[in-house]
Amino acid sequence: ASADETFALKCAGCHANGGNVLAAGKTLKLDDLTKNDVATIEALYEVIYYGKNKMPGFGVNCAPAGKCTFAARLPDEDLKD
């Protein structure tokens, strides 16, 4: 799947238009990413893969299970897009 398709399927429910329906100060806007120390590709990958706070992880090997999505996990190649 393309990055846009993956975002629409897995992320847009909480992050529509780059926002955050659960935590207003944790949007995908650069200012918030910087403030929350996740403004690098590596940091974003870690959050998406393993989850953080209210956001579940989507990585295939995400653990522990309670921090990870109950939905289908994303293969590494989709996460890297």
MODELLER restraints for C-alpha pairs under 7 A, 6 or more apart:
rsr = mdl.restraints
at = mdl.atoms
rsr.add(forms.Gaussian(group=physical.xy_distance, feature=features.Distance(at['CA:1:A'], at['CA:78:A']), mean=6.96, stdev=0.5))
rsr.add(forms.Gaussian(group=physical.xy_distance, feature=features.Distance(at['CA:3:A'], at['CA:81:A']), mean=5.53, stdev=0.5))
rsr.add(forms.Gaussian(group=physical.xy_distance, feature=features.Distance(at['CA:14:A'], at['CA:20:A']), mean=5.47, stdev=0.5))
rsr.add(forms.Gaussian(group=physical.xy_distance, feature=features.Distance(at['CA:14:A'], at['CA:21:A']), mean=5.23, stdev=0.5))
rsr.add(forms.Gaussian(group=physical.xy_distance, feature=features.Distance(at['CA:15:A'], at['CA:21:A']), mean=6.69, stdev=0.5))
rsr.add(forms.Gaussian(group=physical.xy_distance, feature=features.Distance(at['CA:18:A'], at['CA:27:A']), mean=5.97, stdev=0.5))
rsr.add(forms.Gaussian(group=physical.xy_distance, feature=features.Distance(at['CA:18:A'], at['CA:28:A']), mean=4.81, stdev=0.5))
rsr.add(forms.Gaussian(group=physical.xy_distance, feature=features.Distance(at['CA:18:A'], at['CA:29:A']), mean=6.30, stdev=0.5))
rsr.add(forms.Gaussian(group=physical.xy_distance, feature=features.Distance(at['CA:19:A'], at['CA:27:A']), mean=4.58, stdev=0.5))
rsr.add(forms.Gaussian(group=physical.xy_distance, feature=features.Distance(at['CA:19:A'], at['CA:28:A']), mean=6.08, stdev=0.5))
rsr.add(forms.Gaussian(group=physical.xy_distance, feature=features.Distance(at['CA:20:A'], at['CA:26:A']), mean=6.28, stdev=0.5))
rsr.add(forms.Gaussian(group=physical.xy_distance, feature=features.Distance(at['CA:20:A'], at['CA:27:A']), mean=5.00, stdev=0.5))
rsr.add(forms.Gaussian(group=physical.xy_distance, feature=features.Distance(at['CA:25:A'], at['CA:32:A']), mean=6.38, stdev=0.5))
rsr.add(forms.Gaussian(group=physical.xy_distance, feature=features.Distance(at['CA:26:A'], at['CA:32:A']), mean=5.73, stdev=0.5))
rsr.add(forms.Gaussian(group=physical.xy_distance, feature=features.Distance(at['CA:30:A'], at['CA:39:A']), mean=6.75, stdev=0.5))
rsr.add(forms.Gaussian(group=physical.xy_distance, feature=features.Distance(at['CA:33:A'], at['CA:39:A']), mean=4.74, stdev=0.5))
rsr.add(forms.Gaussian(group=physical.xy_distance, feature=features.Distance(at['CA:38:A'], at['CA:44:A']), mean=5.53, stdev=0.5))
rsr.add(forms.Gaussian(group=physical.xy_distance, feature=features.Distance(at['CA:47:A'], at['CA:57:A']), mean=6.82, stdev=0.5))
rsr.add(forms.Gaussian(group=physical.xy_distance, feature=features.Distance(at['CA:48:A'], at['CA:57:A']), mean=5.41, stdev=0.5))
rsr.add(forms.Gaussian(group=physical.xy_distance, feature=features.Distance(at['CA:48:A'], at['CA:58:A']), mean=5.89, stdev=0.5))
rsr.add(forms.Gaussian(group=physical.xy_distance, feature=features.Distance(at['CA:49:A'], at['CA:57:A']), mean=4.88, stdev=0.5))
rsr.add(forms.Gaussian(group=physical.xy_distance, feature=features.Distance(at['CA:49:A'], at['CA:58:A']), mean=5.03, stdev=0.5))
rsr.add(forms.Gaussian(group=physical.xy_distance, feature=features.Distance(at['CA:49:A'], at['CA:59:A']), mean=4.11, stdev=0.5))
rsr.add(forms.Gaussian(group=physical.xy_distance, feature=features.Distance(at['CA:49:A'], at['CA:62:A']), mean=6.30, stdev=0.5))
rsr.add(forms.Gaussian(group=physical.xy_distance, feature=features.Distance(at['CA:50:A'], at['CA:57:A']), mean=4.10, stdev=0.5))
rsr.add(forms.Gaussian(group=physical.xy_distance, feature=features.Distance(at['CA:50:A'], at['CA:58:A']), mean=6.63, stdev=0.5))
rsr.add(forms.Gaussian(group=physical.xy_distance, feature=features.Distance(at['CA:50:A'], at['CA:59:A']), mean=6.31, stdev=0.5))
rsr.add(forms.Gaussian(group=physical.xy_distance, feature=features.Distance(at['CA:50:A'], at['CA:62:A']), mean=5.16, stdev=0.5))
rsr.add(forms.Gaussian(group=physical.xy_distance, feature=features.Distance(at['CA:50:A'], at['CA:63:A']), mean=6.85, stdev=0.5))
rsr.add(forms.Gaussian(group=physical.xy_distance, feature=features.Distance(at['CA:50:A'], at['CA:68:A']), mean=6.76, stdev=0.5))
rsr.add(forms.Gaussian(group=physical.xy_distance, feature=features.Distance(at['CA:51:A'], at['CA:57:A']), mean=3.60, stdev=0.5))
rsr.add(forms.Gaussian(group=physical.xy_distance, feature=features.Distance(at['CA:51:A'], at['CA:67:A']), mean=6.14, stdev=0.5))
rsr.add(forms.Gaussian(group=physical.xy_distance, feature=features.Distance(at['CA:51:A'], at['CA:68:A']), mean=6.49, stdev=0.5))
rsr.add(forms.Gaussian(group=physical.xy_distance, feature=features.Distance(at['CA:56:A'], at['CA:67:A']), mean=5.32, stdev=0.5))
rsr.add(forms.Gaussian(group=physical.xy_distance, feature=features.Distance(at['CA:56:A'], at['CA:68:A']), mean=4.58, stdev=0.5))
rsr.add(forms.Gaussian(group=physical.xy_distance, feature=features.Distance(at['CA:56:A'], at['CA:69:A']), mean=5.06, stdev=0.5))
rsr.add(forms.Gaussian(group=physical.xy_distance, feature=features.Distance(at['CA:57:A'], at['CA:67:A']), mean=6.15, stdev=0.5))
rsr.add(forms.Gaussian(group=physical.xy_distance, feature=features.Distance(at['CA:57:A'], at['CA:68:A']), mean=4.29, stdev=0.5))
rsr.add(forms.Gaussian(group=physical.xy_distance, feature=features.Distance(at['CA:57:A'], at['CA:69:A']), mean=5.72, stdev=0.5))
rsr.add(forms.Gaussian(group=physical.xy_distance, feature=features.Distance(at['CA:58:A'], at['CA:68:A']), mean=6.19, stdev=0.5))
rsr.add(forms.Gaussian(group=physical.xy_distance, feature=features.Distance(at['CA:58:A'], at['CA:69:A']), mean=5.82, stdev=0.5))
rsr.add(forms.Gaussian(group=physical.xy_distance, feature=features.Distance(at['CA:58:A'], at['CA:73:A']), mean=5.00, stdev=0.5))
rsr.add(forms.Gaussian(group=physical.xy_distance, feature=features.Distance(at['CA:58:A'], at['CA:74:A']), mean=5.65, stdev=0.5))
rsr.add(forms.Gaussian(group=physical.xy_distance, feature=features.Distance(at['CA:59:A'], at['CA:73:A']), mean=5.69, stdev=0.5))
rsr.add(forms.Gaussian(group=physical.xy_distance, feature=features.Distance(at['CA:59:A'], at['CA:74:A']), mean=5.52, stdev=0.5))
rsr.add(forms.Gaussian(group=physical.xy_distance, feature=features.Distance(at['CA:59:A'], at['CA:75:A']), mean=6.76, stdev=0.5))
rsr.add(forms.Gaussian(group=physical.xy_distance, feature=features.Distance(at['CA:59:A'], at['CA:76:A']), mean=6.97, stdev=0.5))
rsr.add(forms.Gaussian(group=physical.xy_distance, feature=features.Distance(at['CA:60:A'], at['CA:73:A']), mean=5.30, stdev=0.5))
rsr.add(forms.Gaussian(group=physical.xy_distance, feature=features.Distance(at['CA:60:A'], at['CA:74:A']), mean=6.02, stdev=0.5))
rsr.add(forms.Gaussian(group=physical.xy_distance, feature=features.Distance(at['CA:60:A'], at['CA:75:A']), mean=6.00, stdev=0.5))
rsr.add(forms.Gaussian(group=physical.xy_distance, feature=features.Distance(at['CA:62:A'], at['CA:68:A']), mean=5.99, stdev=0.5))
